[in-house]
Amino acid sequence: APVLECIEFLMYSLLINWLGAGFVIASVGREIANRHLTTERSPNHIRQSVEWLYAFDIHCNAFFPVFVLLYGVQFFLLPIVLGSNLIASIISNTLYAVALSWYWYITHLGYRSLPFLSQTEVFLFPIAAIALIFVLNLVGHFFNLGWNASRVMAHFYFD
């Protein structure tokens, strides 16, 4: 049974976290890029657009550090990050904030590399939301309103 549980977790992680999230984020990112970020050069130029597979490739490249941090590093830190004290929450939430911010930064770099796109900084906006949630969560911990991201995800996956 433990082997089946590991396979189930692996399949869920691959199909939902990587493939499912990638499908949604690549589709939304592509639409944002093609509708709002393309530059019009002149009537004589061919209109260029972001292909869906390129947007999905950006997701794959951006997901790798998330995978390393949240599946690899976090595994070795589980005895620490699953605690219910402030230090555990800070380490856990910092790990998640860094991983998700890194994801959006690499996503920004992927779209920024295309010469026909402008104002690709919009892909950095989620980092501001991540930072705000991180700070609110840190302050909320002192009022019993904060949460530990590792504990939340462990409950989500294993309960």
N, C-alpha and C positions, 0 to 999 in steps of 0.2 A: 504493500500500500504506500509506503513512503516514496518508492520509485515512481509510482503513478502520480502522486502529488507533485513531485518534482517536474515530471513531464507536463502535467497540467499547468503548473506555474510558468514553465518555459513557454508553452504554447500561448498562454494568455498574454505573457509579456511580449512575445513576438507578434502575435496577431493584433492585439489591441494597442499596446503602447507604441510599438514601432510602426507596424503597417497601417493600423487604423488611424492613429494620430497623424502619421505621415500623409495618408491620403487626404485627410481633412486640411491639414496645414499647407500641404503643397497646392491643393486646389484653391484655397483662400488666398495664399500668397501669390499664386499665378494670376488670379483675377484682379487682385489689388494692383499688381505690377502692370498688367496689360491695360486695365481701365484708367488708372490714375497716374502711373509713373512713367509712361512712355513719352519720349520727346518727339515732337513733330519737327522734322528738319526742313523739308521743302516738298512741294508736290511732285518733284522729280525722283524722290527717294522712295524705295519700297518700304512699306510699313513693317517693322520688325516686332516680334512678340516673343514672350517667354513660353517655351514649350512645357507641357506638364511634366515630362520625364526629367527635364532640367530642374524644375521646382522640387520634384521628389528627390533628386540627387542632392540638392541643397539640404533637404531634411535629413537624408542619410548621413551626410557629412557632419551636420550639426548634432545629430543624435549620438554620435560616437562618444564625445566627452560626457554626455548625460549618462550613457550606459556605463562608462568607466567609473564615474563618481557614484551614481546611485545604485549600481549593481555590484561593482567591485569594491571600491573604497568603503562604502557604507556597510558591506558585509563584514569587513574586518573591524568596523567600529560599532557593530551592533551591541556589544555589552555596554558601551558608553552611551550611544544615542537613544537606546530604548529606556533609559532612566526617566524618572519623573521630576528631576530637579532642573534648575535654571541652566546649569552648564550643559546638560544633555540637550535641552531645547536649543540653546545657542549653537552648539556644534551641529545638530541635526538641521536646523533651519538655515544655517549658513551653508551647509552642504547642498541643500536643495536650491537655495537662492543662487549660489555660484553656478550650479549645474544648469539651471533654467536660464540664467542670464547669459551664460556661455552659449547656450543653444541659440538664443536670439541674436547674439553678436555674430556668430558664424552664419546664421541665416542672412543677416544684413550684409556680410561680406560676399556671400554668394550672389545676391541680387546686385550689389554694388559693382561687381566685376563686369556686368553687362553695360557696354557703352551707350546703349540707347535708352537706358533707364535713368531717371533723375529723382532726387529727393528720396533715396532709398533709406534715409534715416528713419522713416516711419517704422521700419522693422526693429528699431531699437526702442520704441515706445513701451513694449511690454516690460523692459528692464526697469523702467520707472515704477510700474505697478508692482513688480516683484520687490523692489526696494521699499516701497510704501508698506506693503503687506508685512515685510520682514520687520520694519520698525514698529508698526502697530502691534504686531505679534509680540515683540520684545517688551514693549511697554505694557501690553495687556497681560503679560505673565505675572506682573506684580499685582494685578487686580483679579487674578484667576480667570482671565479671558484669553490667555495665550494658548497655543497648542504646539506640540512637538510633531513635526512633519513625518519623522520616521515612525512614530507610534501610530499616527493616523493611517499611514500607508500599510503598516503591518496589520492593523485592524481591518483595513479594506481588503487586503489580499488573503489573510489567513483566518479570519473569523467568519 
